[in-house]
Amino acid sequence: MENGTTVGRPTLALAAVVAIVVAGVTFAISGPRNVVPDPEPAPTASTPEADDELVLGVWGSDAEVAAYRDVVEQYNQTVDDREAEVRRWPDAAAMLADIDAGSADPDVFLLPREDLASTVANRRNQPLLDLVAARGVSTGDDYSRTALNAFTTNDALQCMPYTSSPMVMYVNTALVDFQRLEDRGLPVPRPTDGQWTLDAFRAAAESGTRPRVRSRGFHIDPTLEGLAPFILSGGGSLFDSNEDPTSLALGEEGSVEAVTQTLDLLRDSTLTLTDRQLERRTPEEWFAAGRLGMMAGYRDLVPEFRDVEGLRFDVLPMPRLGSAATVGKLHGLCIADGTTEETEHAADFLVHLIDSESVAQVVRTGSLAPSHLQVAFSDAFLQPNRQPPRSSVFTLNQRNIALLPLIESWTELDDAAAEPLDALVNSPVLDRQQIEDLLSDLDETSRPILDPDYEPSEEESEGSEDESDEDGSSEDSGS
């Protein structure tokens, strides 16, 4: 590093591996899992921040926030003209609400990718490629193209990629013994050559289902997020367009075929957690109790599972129907909109935060998968003497994260999809035509959510009027 500002370049050996990672695309649906129950009070309008104070806005576990504070304290030891501090919120939504209300104004803040569209629209941030390039940050060497694309919109890099966690499959290795399965001649996962198929997944799920210990084989959430890796892997699409989506595309042939194949496994009630079990405990709690063979999740589950005495676990990529595909949680560090002088100081601060040594210090908490490739391939993240043994799965599968469009209506979309997707997974009997009809209806339901200019077709409008006449609720039937 030169003058403590330039992010270090990977070694030649590392660069060869990184070349593999650059080929992928990235996707993010949901925000961070960790929520802090007792947030520290945010700054208020009546207590403005001093001009010479820099503020980093974050949320997360106690361990994560403590690591951020250590990194900020190290920054303070290198500068004389200003102090920096960490302000903690319970989650991203609370922080952004305070920013919009004018009761908080962090100079640099952590941002989930799903909030990027609203952040740019509300001018909470400012583009920063020129700012970091002027300070010697080698984005081309230290970040995959897709990680950078994840935080690029309006032809500008809006935030620096900070974490990139693909959804992976957590495996209880005491319940699911792949060596035993292979000895019995059953299919086992070989992710490097694409052989982590649904057949191998079923064999693993069956081995993890043990009536004697009352364990179940696996759990996949019946949500857009939970089904997305299977749909994308099978050649389907979630949206009709990645640039300007106007509806979901689950009723298209490729998506229907992928969902149908996946449902053959997901609808096997002998292998999955029942509704009654899910009312009693979350999937994470069943896994931690040693009663669930496999479950999908992100890197933030690692510290939670490490703390469970006697739990043996590992991770694998998501099973595939065709090509490798997954979804992901991505976060960036953004610089707040401000005056030129404020921006220059904030940019210096940001460069310190994304320095490889600073990032390594935070990822040692175990809960974050870094976007910085040098750190992602280092022992600071891989932690070879700790569970899971295959932490490299998180790094190598960043290339398989699929990038979906930036939209502001995920919550509405998830709410609209909840009942139809639950019916797909839990209805007693469904043939292919019924599956296709349910998915096509969901596509139609999504249209007014994704497309503000959407208007029902003439036939749909007439159908609604006919129904209104039949139930006596038309204008003519009132008085």
C-alpha positions in Angstrom: 0.0 0.0 0.0 1.2 3.5 -0.7 0.4 6.2 1.9 -2.3 4.0 3.3 -4.7 4.8 0.5 -4.2 2.3 -2.4 -6.0 -1.0 -2.1 -3.5 -3.8 -2.6 -3.3 -5.9 -5.8 -3.8 -9.6 -5.7 -0.8 -11.8 -6.3 -0.3 -13.4 -9.7 -1.6 -16.7 -8.3 -4.6 -15.0 -7.0 -5.3 -13.2 -10.2 -5.5 -16.5 -12.0 -8.3 -17.5 -9.7 -10.0 -14.1 -9.9 -10.2 -14.4 -13.6 -12.7 -17.2 -13.1 -14.8 -15.1 -10.8 -15.3 -12.2 -13.2 -17.5 -14.1 -15.6 -20.7 -14.1 -13.5 -23.8 -11.9 -13.0 -25.3 -10.8 -9.7 -28.7 -10.8 -7.9 -30.0 -9.4 -4.7 -33.5 -9.7 -3.2 -33.4 -9.4 0.5 -31.8 -7.2 3.1 -29.5 -8.2 6.0 -30.7 -10.8 8.4 -29.1 -9.4 11.6 -31.3 -6.8 13.4 -30.0 -5.1 16.5 -32.7 -5.0 19.2 -31.4 -1.9 21.0 -30.0 0.6 18.5 -28.0 3.6 19.6 -30.0 6.9 19.1 -29.5 8.5 15.8 -28.5 12.1 15.6 -31.4 14.5 15.6 -32.0 17.8 13.9 -31.6 19.6 17.2 -28.1 18.1 17.7 -26.3 18.7 14.4 -23.0 17.0 13.7 -19.8 19.0 13.9 -18.4 20.1 10.6 -15.0 18.4 11.3 -16.6 15.0 12.2 -17.1 12.2 9.8 -19.8 9.6 10.4 -20.1 6.0 9.2 -23.7 4.8 9.2 -24.0 1.0 9.8 -26.2 -1.7 11.4 -25.4 -5.3 12.2 -24.4 -7.7 15.0 -22.4 -6.5 18.1 -19.3 -8.2 16.6 -19.7 -6.4 13.3 -20.2 -3.0 14.8 -17.3 -3.5 17.1 -15.1 -4.3 14.1 -16.3 -1.2 12.3 -15.4 0.9 15.3 -11.9 -0.6 15.4 -11.4 0.3 11.7 -12.6 3.8 12.3 -10.4 4.2 15.3 -7.4 3.2 13.2 -8.4 5.9 10.7 -8.5 8.5 13.5 -5.0 7.6 14.4 -3.8 8.6 10.9 -5.4 12.0 10.6 -5.1 15.2 12.6 -7.8 17.5 11.2 -10.9 15.6 11.9 -12.4 12.7 13.9 -14.6 9.9 12.6 -17.2 7.8 14.4 -19.7 5.0 13.9 -23.4 5.5 14.2 -25.5 2.3 14.6 -29.0 1.8 13.4 -31.3 -1.3 14.0 -31.4 -1.9 10.2 -31.0 -0.2 6.8 -34.7 0.9 6.7 -34.4 2.8 10.0 -31.2 4.5 8.8 -32.6 5.5 5.4 -35.8 6.8 7.1 -33.7 9.1 9.4 -31.7 10.3 6.4 -34.8 11.1 4.5 -36.3 12.9 7.5 -33.2 15.0 7.9 -32.5 13.7 11.4 -29.3 12.0 10.4 -26.6 12.7 7.8 -23.9 10.0 7.8 -21.0 10.9 5.4 -20.5 7.2 4.4 -23.2 4.6 4.9 -23.7 0.9 4.3 -26.5 0.1 1.8 -28.3 -3.1 0.7 -28.4 -3.3 -3.1 -32.2 -3.5 -3.1 -32.3 0.1 -1.7 -30.0 1.5 -4.4 -32.8 2.6 -6.8 -34.6 4.6 -4.1 -31.3 6.0 -2.8 -30.3 7.3 -6.2 -33.8 8.6 -6.8 -33.9 10.4 -3.5 -30.3 11.8 -4.0 -29.0 10.3 -0.8 -25.7 9.5 -2.4 -23.3 10.7 -5.1 -21.4 8.8 -7.8 -17.9 8.0 -6.7 -15.8 6.3 -9.4 -13.8 9.4 -10.1 -13.3 10.0 -6.4 -11.9 6.6 -5.7 -9.9 6.4 -8.9 -8.2 9.7 -8.0 -7.1 8.0 -4.7 -5.5 5.0 -6.4 -8.2 2.4 -5.8 -7.8 -0.3 -8.4 -11.4 -1.4 -8.9 -10.5 -3.5 -12.0 -8.1 -5.7 -10.0 -9.8 -5.9 -6.7 -13.5 -6.4 -7.6 -15.3 -8.6 -10.1 -17.0 -6.8 -13.0 -20.4 -8.1 -11.7 -19.8 -6.7 -8.2 -19.2 -3.3 -9.7 -22.2 -3.7 -12.0 -24.3 -4.5 -9.0 -23.8 -0.9 -7.7 -23.8 0.8 -11.1 -26.8 2.6 -12.4 -27.4 5.7 -14.6 -24.0 4.8 -16.2 -22.2 5.6 -12.9 -20.8 3.7 -10.0 -23.0 4.8 -7.1 -21.4 2.9 -4.2 -18.4 0.7 -3.6 -19.2 -3.1 -3.4 -18.5 -4.2 0.1 -20.2 -7.6 0.7 -21.3 -10.2 -1.8 -22.9 -13.3 -0.3 -24.4 -15.9 -2.6 -27.2 -18.1 -1.3 -25.7 -21.6 -0.6 -26.9 -24.8 0.9 -26.0 -25.4 4.5 -25.5 -29.1 5.3 -25.6 -30.8 8.7 -22.7 -33.3 8.1 -23.8 -35.5 11.0 -27.1 -36.2 9.3 -26.0 -36.1 5.7 -22.9 -38.2 5.1 -21.9 -37.9 1.4 -19.2 -40.5 1.7 -21.7 -43.0 2.9 -24.0 -42.2 0.1 -21.2 -42.6 -2.5 -20.3 -46.0 -0.9 -23.9 -47.1 -1.5 -23.7 -46.1 -5.2 -26.0 -43.1 -4.8 -25.4 -39.7 -6.6 -23.4 -37.2 -4.5 -22.6 -33.6 -5.2 -19.6 -32.8 -7.3 -20.1 -29.0 -7.7 -16.9 -28.5 -9.7 -18.2 -30.5 -12.6 -21.9 -29.6 -12.2 -23.0 -32.8 -10.6 -24.9 -31.3 -7.7 -28.2 -32.3 -9.4 -31.7 -32.6 -8.0 -31.2 -36.4 -7.9 -28.1 -36.0 -5.7 -30.1 -33.4 -3.6 -32.9 -35.9 -3.2 -30.5 -38.6 -2.1 -29.0 -36.3 0.4 -32.4 -35.2 1.7 -33.5 -38.8 2.1 -30.4 -39.6 4.1 -31.0 -36.6 6.3 -34.6 -37.7 7.0 -34.3 -40.0 10.1 -37.5 -40.9 11.9 -35.5 -42.2 14.9 -34.1 -38.7 15.6 -37.2 -37.0 14.1 -35.1 -35.1 11.6 -36.2 -33.8 8.2 -34.1 -33.7 5.0 -34.2 -30.1 3.9 -36.1 -26.8 3.8 -36.5 -24.3 0.9 -38.6 -21.2 1.5 -41.6 -21.2 -0.9 -40.8 -17.6 -2.0 -39.5 -15.8 -5.0 -36.1 -15.7 -3.3 -36.2 -19.4 -2.4 -37.3 -20.6 -5.8 -35.1 -18.2 -7.9 -31.9 -20.4 -8.0 -33.9 -23.3 -9.3 -35.8 -21.2 -11.9 -32.6 -19.5 -13.1 -30.6 -22.7 -13.2 -33.3 -24.4 -15.2 -33.3 -21.8 -17.9 -36.2 -19.7 -16.7 -36.5 -16.0 -15.9 -38.0 -14.2 -13.0 -38.8 -11.0 -14.9 -39.9 -10.2 -18.5 -36.9 -7.8 -18.7 -33.8 -7.1 -16.6 -33.6 -3.5 -17.8 -37.2 -2.3 -17.4 -39.4 -5.1 -15.9 -43.2 -4.8 -16.3 -44.1 -8.2 -14.9 -42.8 -11.5 -13.5 -42.1 -14.2 -16.2 -42.9 -17.3 -14.2 -45.6 -18.4 -16.6 -43.1 -18.6 -19.5 -42.2 -22.0 -20.8 -38.7 -22.2 -19.4 -39.8 -21.0 -15.9 -42.8 -23.4 -15.8 -40.5 -26.3 -16.7 -38.0 -25.4 -14.0 -40.7 -24.9 -11.3 -42.3 -28.2 -12.3 -39.1 -30.1 -11.9 -38.3 -28.5 -8.6 -41.8 -29.1 -7.2 -41.3 -32.9 -7.6 -38.9 -32.5 -4.7 -40.3 -29.6 -2.8 -43.7 -31.2 -2.5 -42.4 -34.3 -0.9 -43.8 -33.8 2.6 -41.9 -36.8 4.0 -38.6 -34.9 3.4 -39.4 -31.3 4.4 -40.5 -29.4 7.5 -44.2 -29.4 8.0 -46.3 -26.3 8.6 -46.7 -27.3 12.2 -43.0 -27.6 12.7 -42.5 -24.2 11.1 -45.0 -22.7 13.5 -42.9 -24.0 16.4 -39.4 -23.1 15.2 -37.7 -21.4 12.3 -35.7 -23.4 9.8 -32.5 -22.0 11.4 -33.6 -23.2 14.8 -34.4 -26.7 13.5 -30.9 -26.8 11.8 -29.2 -25.6 14.9 -31.0 -28.3 16.9 -29.6 -31.0 14.7 -33.1 -31.8 13.3 -32.7 -30.5 9.7 -30.3 -32.0 7.2 -30.0 -29.0 4.7 -31.3 -25.5 4.3 -30.5 -22.6 2.0 -28.9 -19.5 3.5 -26.3 -16.7 3.4 -23.0 -16.1 5.1 -24.6 -14.3 8.0 -25.7 -17.6 9.4 -22.2 -18.8 10.1 -21.6 -17.1 13.5 -25.0 -18.3 14.7 -24.2 -22.0 13.8 -20.6 -21.8 15.1 -22.0 -20.9 18.5 -24.1 -24.1 18.7 -22.1 -26.7 20.7 -21.8 -30.0 18.9 -23.2 -28.8 15.5 -21.2 -30.0 12.6 -22.0 -28.2 9.3 -20.6 -27.3 5.9 -21.8 -25.4 2.8 -22.3 -26.4 -0.8 -23.5 -24.4 -3.8 -27.2 -24.5 -4.6 -28.3 -27.6 -6.5 -28.7 -27.1 -10.2 -31.2 -28.1 -12.9 -28.9 -26.9 -15.7 -26.3 -24.2 -15.3 -25.1 -23.0 -12.0 -27.1 -20.1 -10.6 -28.0 -18.6 -7.2 -29.2 -15.4 -5.6 -27.4 -13.1 -3.2 -27.2 -10.4 -0.6 -25.0 -7.5 -1.7 -24.1 -4.4 0.2 -22.2 -1.3 -0.8 -20.6 1.7 0.9 -21.9 5.0 -0.4 -20.8 8.6 0.0 -23.6 11.0 1.0 -24.4 14.0 -1.2 -22.7 17.1 0.1 -20.4 20.0 -0.5 -17.1 19.6 -2.4 -15.0 19.8 0.8 -17.3 17.3 2.7 -17.1 15.0 -0.3 -13.3 15.1 -0.4 -13.0 14.2 3.2 -15.7 11.5 2.9 -13.8 10.0 -0.1 -10.6 9.8 1.9 -12.5 8.1 4.7 -14.2 5.6 2.3 -10.8 4.6 0.9 -9.6 3.7 4.3 -12.8 1.6 4.9 -12.4 -0.4 1.7 -8.7 -1.0 2.1 -7.9 -4.7 2.1 -6.7 -4.7 5.7 -9.7 -2.8 6.9 -12.1 -5.2 5.1 -10.2 -8.2 6.5 -10.7 -6.9 10.0 -14.5 -6.8 9.6 -14.9 -10.1 7.8 -13.0 -11.9 10.6 -16.3 -11.7 12.5 -17.4 -14.5 10.2 -20.7 -13.0 9.1 -19.7 -11.1 6.0 -18.6 -12.4 2.5 -16.4 -9.6 1.1 -16.6 -8.2 -2.4 -12.9 -7.4 -2.3 -11.4 -10.4 -4.1 -8.0 -10.3 -2.4 -9.8 -10.6 1.0 -12.3 -13.1 -0.3 -9.5 -15.5 -1.1 -7.5 -14.9 2.0 -7.5 -16.8 5.3 -9.1 -13.7 7.0 -12.3 -14.8 5.3 -11.8 -18.5 4.6 -10.7 -19.2 8.2 -9.5 -22.7 7.4 -9.5 -24.0 11.0 -13.2 -23.1 11.6 -16.5 -24.2 10.3 -17.6 -24.4 7.5 -14.7 -26.3 6.0 -15.7 -25.2 2.4 -15.9 -21.4 3.0 -14.5 -21.0 -0.5 -17.9 -21.9 -1.8 -19.0 -18.4 -0.9 -16.2 -16.8 -2.8 -16.3 -19.1 -5.9 -20.1 -18.8 -6.2 -20.1 -15.0 -6.4 -19.7 -15.6 -10.1 -23.0 -17.5 -10.2 -25.1 -14.8 -8.5 -27.6 -13.5 -11.0 -28.2 -9.7 -11.2 -31.8 -8.8 -11.4 -33.3 -5.3 -12.1 -33.2 -2.6 -9.5 -36.8 -2.1 -8.4 -38.4 -0.5 -5.4 -41.4 -2.8 -5.0 -39.9 -6.0 -3.6 -42.1 -6.0 -0.5 -45.3 -5.7 -2.5 -44.1 -8.3 -5.0 -43.2 -10.8 -2.2 -46.6 -10.2 -0.6 -48.4 -10.8 -3.9 -46.5 -14.0 -4.5 -46.8 -15.5 -1.0 -50.2 -17.2 -1.4 -49.7 -18.5 -5.0 -46.3 -19.9 -4.2 -47.5 -21.5 -1.0 -50.3 -23.1 -3.0 -47.8 -24.5 -5.5 -45.7 -26.1 -2.7 -48.5 -27.3 -0.4 -51.6 -28.1 -2.5 -52.3 -31.9 -2.4 -52.4 -32.4 -6.1 -51.4 -30.2 -9.0 -50.9 -31.2 -12.7 -48.7 -29.2 -15.1 -51.6 -27.2 -16.4 -52.6 -26.1 -13.0 -49.0 -25.1 -12.2 -48.8 -23.1 -15.4 -52.1 -21.4 -14.6 -51.0 -20.4 -11.1 -47.7 -19.0 -12.4 -49.4 -17.1 -15.2 -51.9 -15.6 -12.8 -49.0 -14.5 -10.6 -47.4 -12.8 -13.6 -50.6 -10.9 -14.2 -50.9 -9.9 -10.5 -47.4 -8.5 -10.7 -48.1 -6.2 -13.6 -49.7 -3.2 -11.7 -47.0 -3.5 -9.0 -44.1 -3.3 -11.5 -45.6 -1.1 -14.2 -47.3 2.1 -13.0 -48.8 2.7 -16.5 -50.4 -0.8 -16.6 -54.0 -0.9 -17.6 -56.0 -4.2 -17.8 -57.0 -5.3 -21.2 -60.5 -4.7 -22.5 -61.4 -8.3 -21.9 -60.2 -8.2 -18.3 -62.3 -5.0 -17.7 -65.4 -6.6 -19.2 -64.9 -9.7 -17.0 -64.7 -7.5 -13.9 -67.9 -5.7 -14.8 -69.7 -9.0 -15.4 -68.6 -10.3 -12.0 -69.8 -7.0 -10.5 -73.2 -7.4 -12.0 -73.5 -11.0 -10.8 -72.8 -10.2 -7.1 -75.2 -7.2 -7.2 -72.5 -4.6 -6.6 -72.8 -2.6 -9.8 -73.8 1.1 -9.8 -77.3 0.2 -11.1 -78.1 -2.3 -8.3 -77.5 0.1 -5.4 -80.7 2.2 -5.2 
